[in-house]
Amino acid sequence: MTTWTTIPNGAAGVGGIPSGTTITALRDNPVAIAEGATGAPRVQGKALGGVWLGPLTMTGTAGMGFTALDGVSLIRADVVSGTGTTATLRARYSNDNGATWGSWQNITTFASIVDYFGALTLNLATGDWSVYGIGAVALTSSGTHTVPSSANAFQLSFTVAGRTLYGQYYILGGV
């Protein structure tokens, strides 16, 4: 990752000749901002409008998710779950792009014979998560999972077959 260098006001004075250090900072700082380097200003999500990861259909106990999320901290999904058996939604995390995974950690239980639509939020940096769903039975819960340092992948699954989660996934923030 490129290093962010603060340029003092005196180094960019009118009529002055910039030093090599100042020129290097002017060259490298835009890259440091784009990479999210320590000390660099953050590009706000409002400016980006959200980054779409793509759709994901997860059915039953098979783990489905995304990898290559280096530098990503906050994920949000707009989700729909059709009628099915009672099942607990769970997640697991990786910091080596899915070569190995941590243990499954529960998120929330979907009641049987209820359709839900709502949102799921996962924070890959802190482990915080939240879910809400609107259906015949309200579904709202939040908590914190144990995530590995520098988590860059996640998977979701249900604890039993017979339930499907459809989602459109977005990156809302970086570390």
Secondary structure by P-SEA (a helix, b strand, c coil): cbbbbbbccccccccccccaaaaaaaacaaaaaaaccccccccccccccccccbbbbbcccccccccccccccbbbbbcccccccccccccccccccccccccccccccccccbbbbbbbbbbccccbbbbbbbccccccccccccccccccccccccccccbbbbbbbbbcccc
